[in-house]
């Protein structure tokens, strides 16, 4: 049996958790989704559609992120049901929880996995980028179980609609340790933005130093709005204070894997490339024909970003039926 951890926040499930659930199903059943957070039995239909045979709805509700509370709840269920593997996405919360569980259960954790396979005995081999993406390593687990796998978002496809199944729903009560109250969430500050969150976006438009100043970042925002895309940035312009750190793509920012990544005025420093080079399609606009980003771009436009970006925006605006 494989556990797929699904965090439900404000009654919603973000796509990366459905991707990891879908991949758990592709490895063979049975698959149990552990719905933890503030969700109720109504999430079962969604989780069944993406691969769950059974849904364990965790009680009590945990509306706010608390690592010890979430980790203790999952560990209790793992010790009771003894799954062979635990799947979850390599999101901020997934990495947090995966590392905690690995230490608590004394088992291995494969993080940022981009592909995996399972042999007849259920042992998993996983491939993951290493050394800032310079190499891809293949890792295997020892005999200890469960195997904890954190999957990179936007890599693994969702199951097709034909894969629907009716999941059995069970409410399970867990013990939240009193020590979980040592850390209290005082408030949450979410950047005000009209675009999709970076790590979940299928399309991203990013800007770099070639924009020449914060007053020109609107070129990124205008194109992103037309494409219903997220906006990103290089570390350089984040450090200069042009945009908020939450938009930084790169080794010290966010690693993204969208279907389409458009780089406006980005030369392609290795720190940035590490964060976006696994995008399925990369389009780069830069006036320097020798810019490093052209080495990994699928499509490169050599020219003035101040001329080309508005042309792209207008072209996509005219094609109102374009699907991205």
N, C-alpha and C positions, 0 to 999 in steps of 0.2 A: 504493500500500500504506500502511496505517495501522499504526503501532506502538501497542499498548496495554501500558503498563508495569504489571506486577503484582508487588507485593512479597509474598513468602511468608515468614511468620515462625512458627517452631515448627510447620511443616507446614500452617499455616492461612492462608486468604485472607479478609480482611475484606471486607464487602459493598461499600464504596465502589469498590474496584478492579474488582469484577464489574460495577458500574454503568457505569464508564467504558469497560470492554470491550464491554458491551452497546451503548452509544451509538456506539462506533466501528463496530460491525457495522451499525447503522441508517444510517450515513453511506455505506454501500456498501463492497464488498470490494475486494481481499482484506485480511484483518486478521491481523496477527501479534502474538501475546501474548509479551511478554518476561518470563519468570518468573525473578525474581532474589531471592536471599535464601538460605534453607536448604531450599527445596523440591526435589523430584525429579520424575521422569517421571510419577508418580502424579497430579500436578495437571492433566495434560492433559485428562482426562475432564471435569473441572469447567470448565476454560477453553474447551473445545470447546462445552459446553452454553451458555455465555454469549457465543459469537460468534467464537471464534478458529478460523481456518483452519489456522494453524500455531502451534506453541508452541516458542519458543527457551528451553531450560532452561540458565541461565547457570552455568558452572563457572569458578572454584572457588566453593564455597558461601560465602556472606557472612552468617553468623548474626547479627552485630551491626551496628547502623546506623553506617555510616561514609560520609559524603557524598562524599568524594573517590573512594573505592573504587566505590561504586554509580554515581556520575556518570561516571567513566572507563569503566566497563564498558558502560554504555548508550551513551555517545558513540562507543565503538569499534564497536558494532553498528550505530549509525545511519550512521556513515561508510561501513560496508561494504554495508549493505542499502539505504540512501538512501530511507527512507520519506517520504511527502509530509507526514505529520502524526504527532505523538506525543500520545496521550491518557493522562491519569492523573488521579486525584481530587485535589481541593484539600485534602488532609489535611495534617497537619504535615510528614510525610515527602514528600508530593507537592509541596508548595510549596517545600520545601528543594531537592529534586531538580530541579524544573522551572526554578527560577531559576538554578541552577548550570548546567544544560544550555543555557539561553538564552544565558548569558554565554560559555560554552565554544564553542558552535556559531555564535554571533553571529546569532541569529534572534529573532523576537518570541515573547512568551509572553502568552497571554490567561488570566488567573487568575480563579477563583471564577465560572466560567461557569454560567449558569442555563438557557440555550437556545442552539442553534446551527443553522446550515444550511450546506449545501455546494452550490456551483453545478456546472455540467457539467464545469468544468476542475479541480475538486477544491479550489478556493479556499474557505476557511472564513470565515463571518461569525459572530461570537459576541456574545451579549448578557450583560452582567454588571452587578451593582449598583455604583454609584460614589457618592462623597461620602456615606459612611455610610448608603447605601441610599436617599438622597433622590431619586436619578435612576437610570435604567437606561441604560447606554451600549451602543451597538453598535460593535464594533471589527472591523476587517478586517486581514489580513496583507499585507505587501509580497510581492514576487516571491520573496523568500528562502525556502528550505525547509530543514528541516521546520517546520511550524506546530505550536507546542506549546500544548496546550489543557489547562487544569486545571479539572475539573468539580466544582461544589459537590456534596457528598454529599447523598443522599436526595432529589435532584431528578429524576434520570433513572431510569426503571423498568428492571428486569431483563428480559431476553428471556423470552418464554414457553417452556414446556417443548417445544413443537412445533418450536422453532428449533434443536434439538440437531444437532450435526455431529461427525464424527470428525476431530479435529485431528491433523495431522502433527506428530510430536515430533522435535526435533533438539537434541542437546546441543552447546552451543557453549562453547569455552574462550576466556576473555578475559584480558588482561594487567592485573593489579592493580598500579598504580604503587607503587614503594617509598616514595614520599612519603606514601602513604595511612596509613603507620604513625606519622606525626607526631602523630596524635590517637588516643588509645586510650580505649576505653570501660572505665571502672573498675568501675562497677556501675549497675544500673537499679533505681530505687525506684518501685514501682507502688502507688498508693493502694489500701488494702484496702477493697473495696466489693463488695456482692452485686448491684449493679445493672449495667445495660448502660453501656458507655462513651458519653458524651454525643453526640459527633459521629456515631455510628453508630446511635443510638437511633431507633426509630420512634415511641415515646411518651416524653414528658418531663414530669415534674412539678417545678416550680420554686417556691421560696419567696423572700419579700422581707421588708422591714422590718416589714410588718404582722404578722409572727409574734411580734414584740415581744421575743424573746429566743431564744438558742440551744437552750434546753430545750424549745422548741416546734417545732423543726425536724422532730421525729418525725412531725408531721402530714403533711409532704411525703413522708417515708420510708414511712409506713404506706400512703398512697395509691399510691405508686410500686410497692411490693411487690405489692399486689393486681393492678396493671396490668402487672406485669413491665416496668416503665419505668425510665428513668434519672432521677436526681435532679439538679436544677440550682439555681442561686442568682443573686441580683443582686450587683453589685459592692459595694453598700452592706453587705450582711451578710458578704461575704467580707472586706472591709476591717475590719469590726468583730471578725473572728476567729471568727465563729459556725461557719463551715464552711471546708473547704480550697479554695484558689484553683482547683484542678482542676475544681471544679463551677461556676465562674463563666460565665454566658452574657452575651454583650454585646460591645461594640466592642473592649474590651481583654481579653475572655475568649474564649469559643468561639462561633462562628456555627453555628447548628443549623437544620435544616430537617426536623423530624419530621412524621409524619402528624397527631399530636395533641400540643398543648402546653397544659398546665394550669398557670396562674399563680395561686399562693395568696398573697394579701397583697402583691401587687406593683402599685405605682401606675403604672408605665410610663414611667420616665425614658428619654429618647431613647437613651442609652448602652445600655440593656438592649434596647429595641425593635429596634435595629440587628441584634442577634444572634439574634432569633427571629421577626421579623415575616413571614418567608416560610414559616412553618409552614403546613401545609395546613388545619389547624383549630386555632383558639385559643380556650380557655375561660378566662375570668378571674373570680376571686372577690375582691371588694374592698368594703369598707363605704362607700367614697366614690363616689357615682354619677357624679361628674365626673372620676374618675381617667382619665388619658390612655390607659391600656391598653384601656379600653372602646371607643376609637375604631377599634381594629384587631381587636378580639375578634369571633369569630363568635358566641360565646355569652357573655353576661355575667351574673353573679350578684351582685347588690348585697346584702351582708349580712356577718355576723360570720364570719370565716374559722374561728374556733374552734368554731363550730356546724356550718358547712357542710362543712368538710373531713372530719370524722368521718362525716357523713351520706353523702357521696360514697363514702368508703372502704367503709362498710357496704353500700351499695347495690351496688357492684361485687363485693363479696365474696359476696353472696347470689346474684348472677348468675354462678355458677361457669362457665357455658358461654360467657360473653362473649368475643368475639374482638377483640383490639386490635392 
